[in-house]
Amino acid sequence: MSSTESVQPGVYGNIIKPGRQGILGLSMGVSLAGVPFILLIVFMLIQRQYILALIFAVAGVVGALLMVATKRQGRDIYQRAALRTAQKVKERSGNHLAINGPAGRAPDGKYRLPGLLTPSELSEHTDSYGNPFGLIRLEAARHYTIVFEAYPDGDALVDKSRIDAQISHWGSWLAQLGIEDGIIGASVTVETAPDSGLRLERMVTQNVSPEASDFATAVAGSITKELNGESPQFTTRLSITFSGRGVDKEGSDRGLTTMADEIGNRIPVLLSGLYETGAGTSVRACTAQDIVDFTRSAYDPTVANLIEQARAEGGTGLTWQDAGPSFASDQVDLYFHDRAVSKSWQMFEGPRGMFYSNSLKRALEPTKGLLRKRVTLLYRPIPADKTTGVAEADINNATFAGSQKQRISARQKQRLAYAVQTAKEEAQGAGLVRFGMIITVTCDRSSEFPRLDKIIPALGNPAKLRLRPALANQAVTFQAGLPLGVVLPLHMAISDNTRNWI
């Protein structure tokens, strides 16, 4: 094998965006909604109301053209207007503000998490091996979430065959989530932040011999000063969300005790499947205190060093009711929380063609001038009993989209080929997973974001991902980017099938 072949990364693809394709670039729902509109115009013509029919026809054509021609970053003019209206309504009602603490709005004076996680509960249990793990419960949604912390080694000095094997194991692990009963979502969060240097200082201090010479002690002390030059710190966490719905018609909650016992028995199996994926052999379940501490650091990064120091000295003593911000303001494109300000970007279009195993490397690298940067990949495994129907629907949708023109474009041919290939792989036992990505950056002042507005969206270019700001949804997107098990589509009033049509 030549040297060129040995460093060539693996090529991947075969990704299809879900949705029902209509006519003229419109969605299927909008296309079907036009049928009664056309019938109404025909009825007017029969009644010889030609002027009124002409007015309706022009209005319908203009409305459809605006929907197609005004799209920016995947949103048309109507969607952008709806976002602005929703933000104004939120600001008028005061729901964009979260004020906690003794002088805040919380009845108990605590610092609870805002938004979807306000009613959440955190408890600690033990798995079948006796290891502790934290469990986040959303009782109303019947969601139960566990968090793993991984210590990946990266791809430096790793053979291509080993990387390909790790990716294959990762794909198998994701496919297994669709087979496992009750798993409704998963996420992988890679967070980068400036290293405090406390770990290096403790390691050097604890290993200096009392009998060492003054020169050796001085050299060891200088190491912490020279190497603590804002070196980055990487943290990788995975969350898995289980459904607590029972098998009865009402889908009642199975209860904390039952779910904790079941999840505790499944944790060793889930961990064993991660060892060969590149996550490292030291993957462990986060305790309740771990979850509290990293959540508090996310909402106020300025106390991260104090939390790290307290953890090294015995623990922070923080509770789940202390993990939220004392103040938060959800603006159109920024999220202010405590002594920091964040902005989140979301993926609105996935790779259309091929991409490589290292395509996300640039997005995961540290970015200068930030308190925090989180890159979160969100996964929703499709249950094994529904994958066949989804694969066949993709073929029908791709065939319909290509039949609207006499000459099929290369992209439409590619989409149909991907749909057919997906159906073949599904028939051979492969799983299907929906995925998305959120990038959240946190700074100490908002003046940094004009620069970041150009840098962050470009991070998805190597992977052929398109990113856009989460307009009028910064607070909830910030929370979804944390490894806390917020599965956004399951909190929406509109179901998946309805969203695919419209």
Residue, then its C-alpha position, 0 to 999 in steps of 0.5 A: m500500500s502506498s503512503t497516499e493510500s495509507v492516509q486517505p480517510g474513509v468516505y461516507g454518505n448515503i444520507i437522506k433528508p426526511g420530508r415529503q416532496g411536493i410540486l414546484g419545490l413546495s412541500m407535500g402539505v402545501s401542494l395538497a393544500g392548493v387542491p381546494f384552492i384550485l377547486l375554488i377558482v374553478f367554481m368561481l369561473i363556473q359562476r362567471q366571477y372572472i375578476l374574483a377568480l383572477i384575484f384569487a389566482v394571482a394571490g395564490v401564485v404570488g404566495a407560492l412564489l414567495m414561499v420558494a423564492t424568499k428562502r434564506q438558510g432554509r426559512d421562507i418569508y412566512q417562517r421568518a415572520a412567524l419567528r419574529t412574531a413569536q419572539k415579540v409575544k414572548e417578550r411582551s409576556g416576560n417569558h424570555l426572562a428567567i430570574n431565580g434565587p431569593a429575589g427571583r420568580a421561583p416560589d422556593g427561591k432556588y436556582r432551578l434550570p429554566g425552560l423545559l428542564t424546570p420540572s426535572e428531577l435528579s437522583e442517584h442510583t447504582d447499576s448492576y455492578g454497584n457503580p453509581f449513576g445520575l438519572i434525570r427525570l422529566e415526569a410529564a414527558r416520561h423521559y429518563t436520561i443518563v449521562f456517560e463521560a468518555y475519554p477518547d484518544g483521538d485519531a493521532l497515530v491511529d491506522k486507517s483500518r483502526i479508524d474504519a473499525q471504530i466508525s463501524h462499531w459506532g454505527s453498530w452502537l447507534a443501530q442497536l439503540g433502535i433495537e433496544d426497547g425504550i431508547i428515544g434519543a441520544s447525544v454526543t457533546v464535545e466541549t472545549a474550554p481553556d484549561s485552568g491548569l489546576r490539574l497540572e499543578r496538582m499533579v506536579t505538586q503531588n509528585v515532587s519529592p520532599e528530598a528533591s534539590d532546590f533546582a529540581t523543585a524550581v524546574a518542576g514549579s516552572i513547568t506549570k507556569e510555562l505549560n499553562g498557556e491557555s491550553p485547551q481542555f476537551t470534555t466528551r459526554l454522551s447522553i441516552t434518553f429512555s421513555g418511561r411510558g408503560v404498555d397500557k393505552e394511557g402510556s402512564d409513567r412506569g415510575l422512578t424506581t422501576m426505570a432506575d432498576e431497568i436502566g441500571n441493568r442496561i448500563p454495563v451493556l451500553l458501556s461495553g458497546l462503546y469501548e471499540t467506538g473510539a470513546g476509550t476504555s474508561v467510559r463511565a456513567c456520570t454521578a448526580q454530582d457530576i451532572v450538577d457541576f458541569t451544568r452549573s459550569a455551562y450556565d456560568p463558565t466564570v465559576a468553572n475553576l472554582i468548581e474544579q478546585a472544590r471537586a478536587e478538595g472533596g466536592t462542591g455540595l451543589t444540588w440540582q436546584d442550584a445548577g441553573p442561572s440566577f438570570a437569563s434573557d432569551q433574545v432573538d439571536l443571543y442568550f444572556h445567562d449570569r456573567a456570560v452570553s451564548k449563541s447557538w447554531q443549528m444544522f438545517e441541511g445535512p451532507r448531500g454528497m460524500f464526506y470523510s471520517n475527519s470532516l468534523k475535525r475542524a468543528l471540534e477544534p478549540t476556537k480562540g477567545l471563547l469561554r466555552k464551545r460545545v459541539t453536540l450531535l443529536y441522534r434519534p434512533i428509528p425503532a426497528d419495526k418502523t425502519t422498513g416503512v421509512a426506507e420504502a417511503d424515501i424511495n417513493n418520495a425520491t421517485f416522485a420528486g424525479s418524475q416532475k421533470q422530463r430530465i432528471s437532475a444529477r442530484q435527484k438521481q443521487r437521492l434516488a440511488y441513496a434511497v435504494q441503497t438505504a432500503k437494501e442495507e435496511a433489509q440486511g439488518a442495518g438501522l436508521v437514525r435521524f441526526g442533527m447538530i448544534i454548535t454553542v459558543t459562550c463568551d464574556r461579552s456580546s461584541e465577540f459575535p460579529r467575528l464568530d458569525k463568520i467563523i462558526p457557520a464555516l466550521g461545517n463546510p468540510a462536512k458539507l453541513r449548513l448551519r444557521p442561528a437558532l433565531a428566537n430559540q436560543a434558550v431552548t437550543f442552548q439547553a438541547g446542546l447540553p448532555l441533559g437529554v432534551v429531545l426537542p422533537l418530542h416536546m413539540a405539539i406537532s408530530d414528526n409525520t405532520r412536520n414532514w408533510i408541511 
